[in-house]
Amino acid sequence: MNKKKMVNLIIDGRKLSVKEGMTILELAKQEGIYIPTLCHHEALVPYGVCRLCVVEVIRKGWPKVVTSCNYPVKEGIEIKTASENALRTRKIVIELLLARCPEEKKIQALAEELGVKETRFRKKDDNCILCGLCFRVCSEIIGVSAISSVNRGAGKEVTTPFKENSDVCIGCGACAVVCPTGAIKIEDIKSRRRLDKWNTEVKLKKCKACDNYFAPVPQLDSIKGKTAVLKDLLERCPDCRRKYTSSSITKAVEPERKS
Ligand code: SF4
């Protein structure tokens, strides 16, 4: 078996021997050390874009500030998760985010946590912090890539190709679930699901038992192709599916009981 090498390091004064390959953020979590993050999700490849998780690393006597979510532990390093340099960088990052999204509760809470009351930068009224969680979950987990980051600098945004209705979006809503600021709104109106941020609409499926619309048609189609879930079950909403399954089981065991 390929045993992982151990590396010796210091984190916030604790001398440790840890498995090579883990990131500083993972190590901090393991040690119960809190580091704020906005663009990180355990199910996704680290992206290091929000820069809120910065820590100071001293290697061979040289200090530098790095993003802990994608910096791997190394032999002999000393990590200071709340050094003056790291905290100063976090404060500037949150000030910039506060200027971009001044009304966002999550950003306001993080600013308060970091002792930032006001921002020196010009305020905008955006609600997207460009953390990239939405398009990464769409491509890495859902496997669809309906949205992506476009443009650079001040014009950077996440959108569908040509900002048009996406014909590959399955309407699953995973992008809205991972969004830390609630910038992605999903609305079900009768037989359609609207994703305004993506200028996209998808059809909803009507339950064949109760006639309520319950899930996006393209999402159900994608499940049909990937799993052995019975087609009949996917035509019912979760409530009717449960009733249908339990009545099918009852019918199946009934003759046995009678005999
Ligand atoms: S709703 Fe559309 S854009 Fe959002 S994760 Fe699902 S497929 Fe991607």
Residues whose N, C-alpha, C, O or C-beta is under 5 A from the ligand:
A	BS01	SF4	C134 C138 I142 V144 A146 I147 V168 C169 I170 G171 C172 G173 A174 C175
